[in-house]
Amino acid sequence: MAKLIHEVRDGIHGFILFDQLEKRLIDSAPMQRLRCIHQLAMCYQVYPGATHKRFEHSLGVMEVATRIFDQVFDRRLDDAVHRRIKEELEPDRKGYWRRVVRLAGLLHDIGHLPFSHAAEEALLPEGWNHERLTAEMLRQSEIADILKGEKPPIDPEDVIDVAWDVKKRVRTQPDTSLSPWKTLLNEIICGNTFGADRIDYLLRDSWHAGVAYGRFDPDRLITGLTALIDPSNEEIALGLDIGAIHAAEALLLARYFMYTQVYFHDVRRVYDLHLKEFLQAWLPDGKFPSDWQKLMELTDHEVLVAMRKAAADATDRHHELASRLLARKHFRTVYELVSTHKKKRPTFFQELLEAAQDEFGEENILADTYGPKSETNDFLVQTDDGSIESSLQVSGVIANVPAVEIGLIFAKPELAEKVKTWMNTKVKQL
Amino acid sequence: MQFYKHAYILRVIQKLHQYGSWTGKTHVHKALSLLRDLGKVPVPFEFVLYKHGPYSFEVEAELEQMRSYGAITMEPNTRGYGVVLKAGEAASLVEQSASLSAEVSQAIDQVCRFVSSRSAAELERLATASWIRYQERLDDPAEVARRLHFLKPHVSIVEAERADADVRSWREGSKE
């Protein structure tokens, strides 16, 4: 007798179960392609264990999203909340939406470029990003046929609405308007604090990188989740029971440390810059195709083969760029922005960069900046007496999680010591 | 560093405090959105219609930038939700680096007087009604109210009509 439920063992969540429909989707070409796309680009050059792929992350997001959905909608909801969404909680509708949430988690990353986020904006035609490519693939690839062929059929647009982070979507599609119900489901996948995507990647990335920073207690966090009405604007939103507030604090601190220690590690960032340079030189017209069918032919494997070939052949026109990545001839860090420098002179970083480029040549100096950015940590917390408070009020930790900002200047290895000495002089003059 | 953008934001924060507002992020986003809809002066920020009405990712990014060098401070609101924004130690640097014209200052003053005492829920309704009328260019009050109710089902038609009327009445007054 054919199996109706399948399982796969996952290093983070234990057994992950999936049904026949999900199996067909997992076996599809767009999902299998994710086995060949590193979750953290070339971060493995810094953290050798970080070789995991988008594929297992996608399974993990499906699993976490299901736990959140069941936790939020299987418990007794507040009357005011229930009145707003009762039609969607009728057994047939609820079963449909539970499937949509699982599929949104599973399929949310299928449009990723090789090496995931590294320089996505620079490597796609204007107006394109991996989320839009994911939506195209959900509408047009074999995945659409599988979804529509299911009984009852799954509408790919529902999966897109739940999977595509609405705060990113409105930037490229300003007419996007999700119902309060879909906004809630979107939050389950993409939410800043409780989103399944974030919960999975923090746990998974830290485990693979071998760092302790990303760890927190996901079970305690998820069992505290609930749907609440925001008293400040009367909107329905995901919130937390006060008992789980320390798990949320741990997640937010984990996120802060993962950003500062792993995702924005200076050497990791310079590898991203070199990867962008290589891809811009190697790709036709310096861009990935926005045609999803052509993109499907490209994974990290194709890029790495070309890179290895170029690195091994001194006559190859991409030899130098490839060697930076594969022979550890990457640019070296010569300056890292610290907040005291910025407070003394807000324009210091830009001035220093321009002066260094004038002094040593633009081709010998690279820079990378991010932020300052602090994610919205203001969410609803239900206290023991039933009142609803802001997380910023009930938790001093959450109110004070610092913003993340990086400003890095790199120099060609041969010049690094000289540039660093010159930079130190400039910093002392500040 | 875009000091001229910071000058807009800083002036809004200062004026909101002057008119007694507790001055949260919602006040700043909605004030600048209404300022844009008012159409009297250029407003250097893009807005989208987001979960709680008009919202600017640029304003959000510039608020973070301003906090990072001390042009503003952000503290949790001890009386409710969100954070309280205040001018910081480096506010004078913004004022020295970029000055606002008299027209811009006057328009900001008009908007801040209008929004200063409003709650976040009121601001969402007002700014969304204004967006529908002046960005989506719906003219008929009944249509504006229906659209607002469609976008925000928890806002009744009566509340939506009131928000639209409130915005129109304020704009009429600000012409004088």
Interface residues (C-beta under 8 A of the other chain):
Chain A: R84 V166 K167 V170 R171 P174 S177 S179 P180 T183 D230 P231 S232 N233 E234 E235 S339 K342 K343 P346 T347 Q350 G371 P372 K373 S374 D378 S390 L392 Q393 A399 A403 E405
Chain B: M1 V48 L49 Y50 K51 H52 F57 A61 E64 Q65 R67 S68 Y69 G70 P76 N77 T78 G80 Y81 G82 V83 A90 L93 S119 A120 A121 E124 L151 K152 P153 H154 V155
